[in-house]
Amino acid sequence: MNGVNDPPVAQPILEEYMEQTGPHTIDVLRTVVDVDGGPIVITEIVRKEGDVGGITQNDTILNINTNFYDLLAGENETIVYDVVVNDGIDDADPITVTIIIMGVSGGAPIVVTVTEDTDNVTIPDLPDDITSIIIKQDPDGGVFPDTIPVTIDTNKYELPEGEIKNVFVELCLDSDCEFKETLQIIVEGVNDPPVAEPFTHTMTEGTGTDMLDVLTLTNAFDLDPGDNELFVSSVEFSSGGDPFENNKIDVSTNSSGWAVDSDKYAYLNEGETETTVFNIIVEDKNGGQAPVVTGTITIVGVGRCEVTTEKFGDLAKELITSEGITDEATLNDPDSYQAAAFKWLVEEDTYALSCPQDPNPECLIIQRYVLATLYFGTNGNNWTDCGANGIDFEPDSCEASVNGAYSPGGNTTWLSRVNECAWGLLACVPETGCVDRIEMERNNVVGTIPSEMGNLDQLRFLYLERGGLSGSIPNELGNITTLQVLDLDFNDLTGTIPESIFSNNNLGQLDLNNNFLSGTISAGILNSQDTLNFIQLHNNLMTGTIPEEVGASTLLRVAQFSGNNFTGSMPDSLCLLDALNITGTTIMELLDADCDGDPPEVFCDCCNQCGGVDIPVPGSVRF
């Protein structure tokens, strides 16, 4: 549907002034509204009637000099203009601007200035023989009628700071009001502080996040017309539940920026409430402040968890053992790193965990426990970067981060009492909060890889390279169906490569060089033929032949097998990939084996490296 231009619209303007009261101004465009939001210009001003000798035009402003007019008492001079405005496309209907100059008697009026919001003011120094008064101009009704001496209620006027309003009163000096004078009362505006009211916001635990607009909740209002730029200038925690623990309530001086996450109150029992009170100051742009008001936030528990500190250990243990993550005997072994991780989770980690009964515990309690097993299983207290802060587990800055595809990684030390996605050296999937990437290189990671790591079921990238890892590669790592990169090079790993690793059909990079791995390359590597592009197994203790299935992946660009005890010949499938590289139809960059002996351990007339170790390769290949 094509839009059309809507012409601007405007309301007529009527202004009345007493003669001899000095200059006044009228903004001709003050009633004009353009529905389409475009700029408005005056194209024509036509005088219809009246003496305009005291009126000049300055752009959109009419300047009225009432001292120009010399009128008798009760005589009026009416000036009428038709003003045409345009939005750049269409003209609006003409705006009628009517200016009435009212005559006064006795020459110039008596002028008195008062200030708004100063209560009732009796006008001083007026003639003694006033018999009555006639209110000529007072739209706000501040002058008390039939009251002598003349009195004005200044609280009736609401003006922005610096603006004035003229009030005109005729002072009758005889019973017939044949003799009279004019009183001009100039009411000066001052800045009125805004007003605000206390508020209470109640939520049920477990119902998500509410975004609060504090200006709306406090009914904040600026008494000065046209001066409605209000903001929250101060927020202070007053009493009740700590809003900053686990970032349950994110308060900001941005009035629309408060966030209350009821899901973080899972510890509340049914019917139990937690109330937090804030002191709030609302301010206007001129520095006027409303009195301090309170904002009260109450969360009502529904017993979703009903987990006390005492019960949490039993519930967490049941979850961990029933899911087959760690067996109970190991959890109860005081010398195991699993027991250390469990003790930290139950006794020392006060971070508000979600309930063990929640539908996705793998990315909640289980994830936090699994990461703790990695920490305690690899001597995390001695990591180069991001080790825990002593024994208090308060978050410290951790400059190390990862190059995750989803996020830049956290920047706090591990085991901090914050969400684990904020810890350094890892990154999470924002939508789920599950760990997507762990990256540690030269971080003094010493110990064994926990089998519990296989429960990080959204992990895509695992880099634990150039450390002191020993023991075998857990079979459970290969069960992570999302795993794309496994990089464990330059460690002290022993044993065979699990069949599950070779058979992982999502694996793109297998980097296990410079360890003490034994065994053979499984033909199950055929499962990764659609994804495998990088395999480095050099400098290990592996035996057997290089299977034909390795070359099934046409994406393969790096394959290194030297420094092992492989025998036989390089499979034709890999040589074909290398041959295709010569014709430019594939991207095979490096094919390496122990092909430099006489006779060679591996016969390979298509390798472009023999016995090479850590040879730089063009492109973005990691080593």
NUNULO-288656 format. One line per field, with one value per residue (C-alpha): residue number from 1; residue in three letters; chain; x negated, z negated, y negated. Coordinates in steps of 0.02 Angstrom, whole numbers. Layout:
num <- NUM  ...
residu <- ALA  ...
chaine <- A  ...
u <- X  ...
w <- Z  ...
v <- Y  ...
// end
This chain:
num <- 1  2  3  4  5  6  7  8  9  10  11  12  13  14  15  16  17  18  19  20  21  22  23  24  25  26  27  28  29  30  31  32  33  34  35  36  37  38  39  40  41  42  43  44  45  46  47  48  49  50  51  52  53  54  55  56  57  58  59  60  61  62  63  64  65  66  67  68  69  70  71  72  73  74  75  76  77  78  79  80  81  82  83  84  85  86  87  88  89  90  91  92  93  94  95  96  97  98  99  100  101  102  103  104  105  106  107  108  109  110  111  112  113  114  115  116  117  118  119  120  121  122  123  124  125  126  127  128  129  130  131  132  133  134  135  136  137  138  139  140  141  142  143  144  145  146  147  148  149  150  151  152  153  154  155  156  157  158  159  160  161  162  163  164  165  166  167  168  169  170  171  172  173  174  175  176  177  178  179  180  181  182  183  184  185  186  187  188  189  190  191  192  193  194  195  196  197  198  199  200  201  202  203  204  205  206  207  208  209  210  211  212  213  214  215  216  217  218  219  220  221  222  223  224  225  226  227  228  229  230  231  232  233  234  235  236  237  238  239  240  241  242  243  244  245  246  247  248  249  250  251  252  253  254  255  256  257  258  259  260  261  262  263  264  265  266  267  268  269  270  271  272  273  274  275  276  277  278  279  280  281  282  283  284  285  286  287  288  289  290  291  292  293  294  295  296  297  298  299  300  301  302  303  304  305  306  307  308  309  310  311  312  313  314  315  316  317  318  319  320  321  322  323  324  325  326  327  328  329  330  331  332  333  334  335  336  337  338  339  340  341  342  343  344  345  346  347  348  349  350  351  352  353  354  355  356  357  358  359  360  361  362  363  364  365  366  367  368  369  370  371  372  373  374  375  376  377  378  379  380  381  382  383  384  385  386  387  388  389  390  391  392  393  394  395  396  397  398  399  400  401  402  403  404  405  406  407  408  409  410  411  412  413  414  415  416  417  418  419  420  421  422  423  424  425  426  427  428  429  430  431  432  433  434  435  436  437  438  439  440  441  442  443  444  445  446  447  448  449  450  451  452  453  454  455  456  457  458  459  460  461  462  463  464  465  466  467  468  469  470  471  472  473  474  475  476  477  478  479  480  481  482  483  484  485  486  487  488  489  490  491  492  493  494  495  496  497  498  499  500  501  502  503  504  505  506  507  508  509  510  511  512  513  514  515  516  517  518  519  520  521  522  523  524  525  526  527  528  529  530  531  532  533  534  535  536  537  538  539  540  541  542  543  544  545  546  547  548  549  550  551  552  553  554  555  556  557  558  559  560  561  562  563  564  565  566  567  568  569  570  571  572  573  574  575  576  577  578  579  580  581  582  583  584  585  586  587  588  589  590  591  592  593  594  595  596  597  598  599  600  601  602  603  604  605  606  607  608  609  610  611  612  613  614  615  616  617  618  619  620  621  622  623
residu <- MET  ASN  GLY  VAL  ASN  ASP  PRO  PRO  VAL  ALA  GLN  PRO  ILE  LEU  GLU  GLU  TYR  MET  GLU  GLN  THR  GLY  PRO  HIS  THR  ILE  ASP  VAL  LEU  ARG  THR  VAL  VAL  ASP  VAL  ASP  GLY  GLY  PRO  ILE  VAL  ILE  THR  GLU  ILE  VAL  ARG  LYS  GLU  GLY  ASP  VAL  GLY  GLY  ILE  THR  GLN  ASN  ASP  THR  ILE  LEU  ASN  ILE  ASN  THR  ASN  PHE  TYR  ASP  LEU  LEU  ALA  GLY  GLU  ASN  GLU  THR  ILE  VAL  TYR  ASP  VAL  VAL  VAL  ASN  ASP  GLY  ILE  ASP  ASP  ALA  ASP  PRO  ILE  THR  VAL  THR  ILE  ILE  ILE  MET  GLY  VAL  SER  GLY  GLY  ALA  PRO  ILE  VAL  VAL  THR  VAL  THR  GLU  ASP  THR  ASP  ASN  VAL  THR  ILE  PRO  ASP  LEU  PRO  ASP  ASP  ILE  THR  SER  ILE  ILE  ILE  LYS  GLN  ASP  PRO  ASP  GLY  GLY  VAL  PHE  PRO  ASP  THR  ILE  PRO  VAL  THR  ILE  ASP  THR  ASN  LYS  TYR  GLU  LEU  PRO  GLU  GLY  GLU  ILE  LYS  ASN  VAL  PHE  VAL  GLU  LEU  CYS  LEU  ASP  SER  ASP  CYS  GLU  PHE  LYS  GLU  THR  LEU  GLN  ILE  ILE  VAL  GLU  GLY  VAL  ASN  ASP  PRO  PRO  VAL  ALA  GLU  PRO  PHE  THR  HIS  THR  MET  THR  GLU  GLY  THR  GLY  THR  ASP  MET  LEU  ASP  VAL  LEU  THR  LEU  THR  ASN  ALA  PHE  ASP  LEU  ASP  PRO  GLY  ASP  ASN  GLU  LEU  PHE  VAL  SER  SER  VAL  GLU  PHE  SER  SER  GLY  GLY  ASP  PRO  PHE  GLU  ASN  ASN  LYS  ILE  ASP  VAL  SER  THR  ASN  SER  SER  GLY  TRP  ALA  VAL  ASP  SER  ASP  LYS  TYR  ALA  TYR  LEU  ASN  GLU  GLY  GLU  THR  GLU  THR  THR  VAL  PHE  ASN  ILE  ILE  VAL  GLU  ASP  LYS  ASN  GLY  GLY  GLN  ALA  PRO  VAL  VAL  THR  GLY  THR  ILE  THR  ILE  VAL  GLY  VAL  GLY  ARG  CYS  GLU  VAL  THR  THR  GLU  LYS  PHE  GLY  ASP  LEU  ALA  LYS  GLU  LEU  ILE  THR  SER  GLU  GLY  ILE  THR  ASP  GLU  ALA  THR  LEU  ASN  ASP  PRO  ASP  SER  TYR  GLN  ALA  ALA  ALA  PHE  LYS  TRP  LEU  VAL  GLU  GLU  ASP  THR  TYR  ALA  LEU  SER  CYS  PRO  GLN  ASP  PRO  ASN  PRO  GLU  CYS  LEU  ILE  ILE  GLN  ARG  TYR  VAL  LEU  ALA  THR  LEU  TYR  PHE  GLY  THR  ASN  GLY  ASN  ASN  TRP  THR  ASP  CYS  GLY  ALA  ASN  GLY  ILE  ASP  PHE  GLU  PRO  ASP  SER  CYS  GLU  ALA  SER  VAL  ASN  GLY  ALA  TYR  SER  PRO  GLY  GLY  ASN  THR  THR  TRP  LEU  SER  ARG  VAL  ASN  GLU  CYS  ALA  TRP  GLY  LEU  LEU  ALA  CYS  VAL  PRO  GLU  THR  GLY  CYS  VAL  ASP  ARG  ILE  GLU  MET  GLU  ARG  ASN  ASN  VAL  VAL  GLY  THR  ILE  PRO  SER  GLU  MET  GLY  ASN  LEU  ASP  GLN  LEU  ARG  PHE  LEU  TYR  LEU  GLU  ARG  GLY  GLY  LEU  SER  GLY  SER  ILE  PRO  ASN  GLU  LEU  GLY  ASN  ILE  THR  THR  LEU  GLN  VAL  LEU  ASP  LEU  ASP  PHE  ASN  ASP  LEU  THR  GLY  THR  ILE  PRO  GLU  SER  ILE  PHE  SER  ASN  ASN  ASN  LEU  GLY  GLN  LEU  ASP  LEU  ASN  ASN  ASN  PHE  LEU  SER  GLY  THR  ILE  SER  ALA  GLY  ILE  LEU  ASN  SER  GLN  ASP  THR  LEU  ASN  PHE  ILE  GLN  LEU  HIS  ASN  ASN  LEU  MET  THR  GLY  THR  ILE  PRO  GLU  GLU  VAL  GLY  ALA  SER  THR  LEU  LEU  ARG  VAL  ALA  GLN  PHE  SER  GLY  ASN  ASN  PHE  THR  GLY  SER  MET  PRO  ASP  SER  LEU  CYS  LEU  LEU  ASP  ALA  LEU  ASN  ILE  THR  GLY  THR  THR  ILE  MET  GLU  LEU  LEU  ASP  ALA  ASP  CYS  ASP  GLY  ASP  PRO  PRO  GLU  VAL  PHE  CYS  ASP  CYS  CYS  ASN  GLN  CYS  GLY  GLY  VAL  ASP  ILE  PRO  VAL  PRO  GLY  SER  VAL  ARG  PHE
chaine <- A  A  A  A  A  A  A  A  A  A  A  A  A  A  A  A  A  A  A  A  A  A  A  A  A  A  A  A  A  A  A  A  A  A  A  A  A  A  A  A  A  A  A  A  A  A  A  A  A  A  A  A  A  A  A  A  A  A  A  A  A  A  A  A  A  A  A  A  A  A  A  A  A  A  A  A  A  A  A  A  A  A  A  A  A  A  A  A  A  A  A  A  A  A  A  A  A  A  A  A  A  A  A  A  A  A  A  A  A  A  A  A  A  A  A  A  A  A  A  A  A  A  A  A  A  A  A  A  A  A  A  A  A  A  A  A  A  A  A  A  A  A  A  A  A  A  A  A  A  A  A  A  A  A  A  A  A  A  A  A  A  A  A  A  A  A  A  A  A  A  A  A  A  A  A  A  A  A  A  A  A  A  A  A  A  A  A  A  A  A  A  A  A  A  A  A  A  A  A  A  A  A  A  A  A  A  A  A  A  A  A  A  A  A  A  A  A  A  A  A  A  A  A  A  A  A  A  A  A  A  A  A  A  A  A  A  A  A  A  A  A  A  A  A  A  A  A  A  A  A  A  A  A  A  A  A  A  A  A  A  A  A  A  A  A  A  A  A  A  A  A  A  A  A  A  A  A  A  A  A  A  A  A  A  A  A  A  A  A  A  A  A  A  A  A  A  A  A  A  A  A  A  A  A  A  A  A  A  A  A  A  A  A  A  A  A  A  A  A  A  A  A  A  A  A  A  A  A  A  A  A  A  A  A  A  A  A  A  A  A  A  A  A  A  A  A  A  A  A  A  A  A  A  A  A  A  A  A  A  A  A  A  A  A  A  A  A  A  A  A  A  A  A  A  A  A  A  A  A  A  A  A  A  A  A  A  A  A  A  A  A  A  A  A  A  A  A  A  A  A  A  A  A  A  A  A  A  A  A  A  A  A  A  A  A  A  A  A  A  A  A  A  A  A  A  A  A  A  A  A  A  A  A  A  A  A  A  A  A  A  A  A  A  A  A  A  A  A  A  A  A  A  A  A  A  A  A  A  A  A  A  A  A  A  A  A  A  A  A  A  A  A  A  A  A  A  A  A  A  A  A  A  A  A  A  A  A  A  A  A  A  A  A  A  A  A  A  A  A  A  A  A  A  A  A  A  A  A  A  A  A  A  A  A  A  A  A  A  A  A  A  A  A  A  A  A  A  A  A  A  A  A  A  A  A  A  A  A  A  A  A  A  A  A  A  A  A  A  A  A  A  A  A  A  A  A  A  A  A  A  A  A  A  A  A  A  A  A  A  A  A  A  A  A  A  A  A  A  A  A  A  A  A  A  A  A  A  A  A  A  A  A  A  A  A  A  A  A  A  A  A  A  A  A  A  A  A  A  A  A  A  A  A  A  A  A  A  A  A  A  A  A  A
u <- 0  -71  -63  0  -49  63  70  33  175  189  307  353  257  337  235  292  177  203  130  -25  -88  -245  -298  -221  -256  -152  -226  -114  -162  -123  41  -20  -37  -104  -36  -182  -311  -388  -457  -330  -358  -251  -215  -100  -32  117  191  379  422  356  211  48  -63  -119  -152  -307  -350  -513  -508  -368  -350  -231  -295  -158  -204  -50  -126  -91  97  187  365  504  560  670  613  534  424  447  314  345  220  238  79  41  -83  -156  -243  -343  -204  -33  38  142  305  267  240  340  238  341  258  366  287  396  398  362  398  279  131  4  61  -3  -126  -160  -265  -232  -308  -208  -188  -206  -27  94  16  101  53  -27  -30  136  252  346  514  545  732  733  630  665  556  517  391  354  383  308  425  296  369  502  659  742  598  516  371  332  269  201  175  6  22  151  17  -98  -233  -401  -548  -578  -405  -277  -88  2  159  262  383  481  483  645  620  804  970  1008  829  817  648  532  355  283  180  60  -1  -150  -162  -339  -366  -489  -545  -425  -502  -419  -307  -318  -231  -293  -260  -253  -285  -242  -295  -278  -442  -484  -385  -532  -596  -494  -560  -509  -485  -508  -441  -278  -269  -299  -172  -309  -239  -315  -202  -282  -190  -300  -443  -421  -600  -607  -734  -784  -938  -968  -929  -988  -958  -866  -815  -761  -834  -1000  -957  -1137  -1165  -1164  -1104  -923  -870  -966  -934  -988  -961  -888  -704  -658  -807  -759  -752  -683  -723  -600  -683  -828  -716  -699  -752  -587  -465  -280  -202  -370  -408  -564  -545  -674  -653  -741  -748  -718  -740  -656  -729  -687  -807  -818  -879  -712  -698  -544  -549  -624  -499  -514  -505  -461  -484  -409  -435  -312  -376  -278  -383  -453  -613  -585  -773  -860  -1047  -1033  -930  -1028  -1173  -1059  -963  -1121  -1200  -1045  -1044  -1230  -1227  -1059  -1115  -1272  -1388  -1488  -1457  -1419  -1577  -1686  -1586  -1614  -1801  -1881  -2038  -1947  -1936  -1751  -1726  -1817  -1705  -1548  -1602  -1629  -1459  -1363  -1458  -1550  -1458  -1319  -1271  -1082  -1068  -906  -810  -875  -699  -705  -683  -861  -980  -1126  -1149  -1114  -1180  -1265  -1360  -1424  -1478  -1564  -1664  -1716  -1781  -1888  -1953  -1996  -2051  -2180  -2246  -2152  -2226  -2392  -2326  -2419  -2257  -2084  -2118  -2001  -2031  -2101  -1966  -1830  -1777  -1732  -1746  -1908  -1948  -2020  -2093  -2108  -1964  -1921  -1884  -1713  -1595  -1452  -1531  -1703  -1705  -1696  -1817  -1804  -1900  -1836  -1726  -1670  -1495  -1427  -1353  -1485  -1467  -1553  -1709  -1862  -1930  -1756  -1606  -1422  -1279  -1178  -1009  -1037  -1176  -1265  -1454  -1502  -1690  -1834  -2003  -2161  -2334  -2492  -2384  -2479  -2334  -2404  -2313  -2183  -2036  -1877  -1758  -1621  -1666  -1563  -1407  -1438  -1318  -1325  -1515  -1586  -1766  -1885  -2063  -2172  -2339  -2519  -2494  -2536  -2384  -2416  -2314  -2198  -2072  -1900  -1787  -1646  -1719  -1675  -1494  -1474  -1381  -1410  -1600  -1689  -1866  -1967  -2140  -2246  -2419  -2582  -2529  -2577  -2423  -2437  -2328  -2230  -2117  -1938  -1834  -1700  -1821  -1856  -1671  -1607  -1515  -1528  -1716  -1810  -1979  -2072  -2235  -2325  -2506  -2654  -2582  -2616  -2462  -2467  -2353  -2290  -2183  -2008  -1914  -1769  -1845  -1740  -1594  -1672  -1699  -1579  -1663  -1846  -1967  -2116  -2201  -2369  -2429  -2617  -2743  -2651  -2675  -2540  -2555  -2474  -2434  -2349  -2174  -2098  -1946  -2049  -2046  -1857  -1840  -1860  -1871  -2036  -2175  -2302  -2351  -2509  -2560  -2750  -2845  -2744  -2768  -2651  -2697  -2637  -2592  -2497  -2319  -2272  -2126  -2244  -2362  -2213  -2169  -2348  -2343  -2182  -2271  -2393  -2248  -2171  -2010  -2040  -2127  -2246  -2389  -2496  -2518  -2655  -2719  -2883  -2929  -3111  -3198  -3282  -3171  -3040  -2923  -2779  -2791  -2722  -2763  -2625  -2677  -2739  -2823  -2919  -2949  -2892  -2841  -2742  -2772  -2684  -2548  -2471  -2296  -2211  -2267  -2294  -2446
w <- 0  53  -73  -34  -111  -249  -253  -421  -535  -658  -780  -780  -897  -1005  -1115  -1216  -1283  -1375  -1291  -1364  -1433  -1330  -1206  -1185  -1064  -978  -900  -750  -732  -911  -865  -702  -693  -543  -545  -437  -550  -418  -437  -435  -355  -339  -157  -179  -312  -258  -366  -363  -476  -611  -637  -626  -659  -824  -751  -664  -604  -638  -551  -640  -781  -787  -897  -973  -1046  -1149  -1186  -1005  -1036  -1118  -1155  -1266  -1415  -1351  -1170  -1082  -928  -842  -721  -619  -512  -400  -404  -276  -322  -215  -251  -90  11  -42  -121  -279  -295  -343  -528  -596  -720  -816  -925  -1033  -1108  -1251  -1298  -1474  -1562  -1653  -1541  -1582  -1704  -1878  -1861  -2001  -1989  -2093  -2092  -2066  -2208  -2345  -2410  -2426  -2391  -2431  -2304  -2393  -2356  -2265  -2273  -2436  -2356  -2261  -2268  -2165  -2042  -1871  -1817  -1634  -1597  -1715  -1631  -1779  -1905  -2032  -2075  -2210  -2138  -2236  -2359  -2416  -2438  -2278  -2320  -2203  -2235  -2151  -2173  -2033  -1903  -1833  -1723  -1664  -1741  -1658  -1581  -1634  -1628  -1626  -1731  -1707  -1832  -1819  -1982  -1998  -2092  -2107  -2122  -1935  -1884  -1776  -1851  -1849  -1831  -1761  -1866  -1775  -1881  -1805  -1871  -1852  -1833  -1938  -1921  -2008  -2065  -1994  -2098  -2117  -2216  -2300  -2206  -2240  -2105  -2145  -2045  -2062  -2070  -1911  -1790  -1696  -1689  -1707  -1634  -1743  -1691  -1855  -1792  -1749  -1911  -2017  -1917  -1899  -1838  -1803  -1858  -1735  -1567  -1420  -1535  -1546  -1532  -1689  -1736  -1883  -1957  -2106  -2156  -2323  -2400  -2564  -2645  -2620  -2507  -2425  -2243  -2185  -2236  -2075  -1989  -2035  -2010  -1884  -1933  -1830  -1828  -1657  -1702  -1580  -1621  -1779  -1757  -1889  -1855  -1955  -1899  -2015  -2168  -2151  -2333  -2397  -2472  -2435  -2508  -2560  -2501  -2477  -2476  -2419  -2447  -2351  -2380  -2218  -2168  -2012  -1939  -1801  -1678  -1782  -1937  -2027  -2129  -2192  -2372  -2395  -2361  -2388  -2259  -2333  -2237  -2310  -2245  -2300  -2306  -2236  -2307  -2136  -2218  -2404  -2418  -2578  -2599  -2696  -2562  -2413  -2435  -2431  -2280  -2184  -2222  -2163  -2002  -1967  -2003  -1922  -1761  -1762  -1771  -1921  -2026  -2211  -2268  -2176  -2246  -2420  -2396  -2486  -2378  -2211  -2115  -2088  -2277  -2281  -2143  -2230  -2397  -2314  -2229  -2386  -2525  -2449  -2293  -2350  -2173  -2154  -2053  -1972  -2040  -2010  -1949  -1809  -1633  -1572  -1718  -1600  -1567  -1748  -1898  -1796  -1689  -1842  -1923  -1764  -1747  -1929  -1894  -1753  -1873  -2016  -1899  -1813  -1967  -1928  -2077  -1983  -1813  -1732  -1699  -1778  -1930  -2078  -2193  -2347  -2453  -2452  -2270  -2246  -2063  -2009  -1838  -1720  -1563  -1467  -1349  -1203  -1021  -1025  -878  -993  -1121  -1169  -1328  -1509  -1608  -1787  -1879  -1883  -2028  -2054  -2126  -1960  -1811  -1742  -1570  -1644  -1685  -1577  -1450  -1399  -1302  -1303  -1180  -1228  -1193  -1307  -1427  -1386  -1363  -1180  -1190  -1312  -1260  -1364  -1285  -1390  -1546  -1652  -1641  -1731  -1777  -1690  -1579  -1676  -1594  -1658  -1516  -1401  -1480  -1404  -1266  -1170  -1170  -996  -1028  -1156  -1161  -1304  -1217  -1272  -1453  -1561  -1539  -1571  -1570  -1429  -1324  -1397  -1282  -1337  -1239  -1077  -1131  -1119  -954  -931  -948  -798  -862  -983  -1010  -1144  -1067  -1163  -1320  -1400  -1355  -1341  -1288  -1127  -1041  -1085  -946  -987  -936  -766  -738  -784  -626  -665  -695  -585  -672  -768  -837  -951  -899  -1020  -1150  -1193  -1112  -1050  -951  -773  -669  -666  -503  -596  -541  -386  -488  -481  -293  -272  -403  -433  -363  -482  -568  -659  -742  -719  -859  -951  -972  -852  -747  -602  -433  -381  -330  -162  -251  -302  -123  -109  -158  -11  -134  -207  -190  -324  -370  -472  -526  -546  -706  -737  -699  -550  -409  -235  -101  -99  -44  135  71  -13  136  247  139  155  342  353  261  405  525  411  378  190  49  -18  -93  -190  -182  -297  -347  -390  -207  -214  -265  -157  -149  -218  -356  -251  -63  0  167  147  -21  -20  -191  -258  -444  -463  -635  -665  -490  -458  -328  -225  -277  -444  -505  -695  -766
v <- 0  -169  -312  -487  -652  -718  -908  -992  -1044  -1190  -1275  -1461  -1577  -1712  -1829  -1981  -2117  -2280  -2431  -2511  -2344  -2333  -2198  -2027  -1883  -1749  -1592  -1567  -1383  -1334  -1248  -1168  -979  -883  -705  -648  -729  -842  -1020  -1162  -1333  -1490  -1528  -1678  -1798  -1905  -2045  -2035  -2183  -2300  -2421  -2324  -2474  -2398  -2224  -2157  -1983  -1889  -1720  -1625  -1753  -1902  -2042  -2151  -2322  -2371  -2541  -2589  -2592  -2739  -2684  -2745  -2642  -2501  -2528  -2379  -2362  -2193  -2134  -1975  -1879  -1728  -1624  -1489  -1351  -1212  -1046  -1052  -969  -1031  -1189  -1178  -1271  -1453  -1484  -1629  -1731  -1860  -1991  -2105  -2262  -2327  -2511  -2569  -2732  -2843  -2807  -2674  -2537  -2508  -2364  -2241  -2082  -1926  -1752  -1594  -1469  -1602  -1578  -1726  -1895  -2060  -2192  -2341  -2528  -2541  -2694  -2710  -2752  -2589  -2549  -2389  -2289  -2214  -2067  -2095  -1957  -1812  -1641  -1546  -1630  -1681  -1854  -1848  -1934  -2075  -2078  -2239  -2255  -2160  -1984  -1850  -1665  -1635  -1447  -1447  -1480  -1345  -1419  -1355  -1443  -1612  -1629  -1761  -1781  -1949  -1977  -2137  -2211  -2375  -2473  -2573  -2736  -2783  -2694  -2702  -2657  -2812  -2845  -2696  -2636  -2477  -2357  -2242  -2095  -2005  -1827  -1758  -1572  -1473  -1293  -1176  -1012  -857  -746  -557  -423  -263  -102  84  215  396  550  737  833  928  816  741  562  401  238  91  -90  -181  -347  -260  -160  -316  -418  -548  -714  -885  -1028  -1149  -1142  -1097  -1046  -858  -796  -690  -558  -450  -533  -418  -238  -169  1  -29  134  314  448  407  363  376  557  656  497  537  356  252  72  -76  -262  -231  -239  -100  8  102  291  409  593  696  859  819  837  1026  1047  974  1098  1094  937  867  691  586  397  271  83  -55  -243  -337  -519  -589  -749  -873  -952  -1112  -1021  -1012  -853  -765  -706  -534  -395  -209  -71  97  261  418  595  729  908  1054  1195  1236  1295  1310  1339  1286  1287  1448  1536  1472  1593  1745  1681  1636  1805  1896  1797  1824  2009  2049  1965  2075  1926  1986  2141  2121  2212  2086  1940  2009  2036  1888  1902  1888  1726  1766  1760  1591  1525  1588  1514  1345  1353  1397  1310  1163  1108  990  944  964  1124  1176  1323  1500  1545  1416  1487  1454  1491  1529  1344  1295  1393  1529  1404  1312  1476  1538  1378  1394  1571  1499  1367  1485  1627  1515  1423  1263  1171  1171  1120  977  882  879  988  963  814  899  980  848  879  697  645  564  494  623  548  712  747  859  827  908  903  853  738  669  772  721  617  680  814  992  1049  868  849  789  879  996  918  765  867  839  964  1023  961  1009  1015  860  939  1090  1040  1204  1208  1199  1179  1209  1143  1162  1151  1144  1125  1252  1374  1527  1687  1794  1751  1792  1915  1799  1681  1792  1716  1544  1592  1428  1413  1380  1329  1404  1338  1405  1392  1368  1418  1567  1678  1862  2021  2071  1976  2014  2112  1996  1849  1937  1948  1760  1754  1568  1581  1504  1473  1581  1506  1592  1576  1558  1650  1817  1917  2105  2251  2269  2144  2195  2269  2140  2001  2078  2114  1941  1887  1700  1690  1568  1553  1689  1620  1746  1729  1733  1851  2034  2108  2288  2402  2386  2269  2340  2365  2281  2117  2142  2072  1899  1898  1751  1642  1692  1564  1572  1721  1712  1872  1849  1879  2016  2206  2265  2423  2514  2443  2283  2339  2301  2223  2069  2008  2021  1840  1724  1579  1640  1512  1562  1742  1776  1952  1941  1982  2142  2327  2335  2454  2495  2370  2207  2251  2213  2109  1984  1980  1946  1795  1734  1761  1664  1524  1510  1483  1354  1449  1476  1384  1518  1418  1541  1731  1794  1968  2058  2078  2023  2186  2318  2409  2289  2346  2280  2282  2117  2039  1910  1833  1655  1678  1828  1829  1649  1584  1424  1358  1192  1210  1070  1017  1015  1188  1203  1294
// end
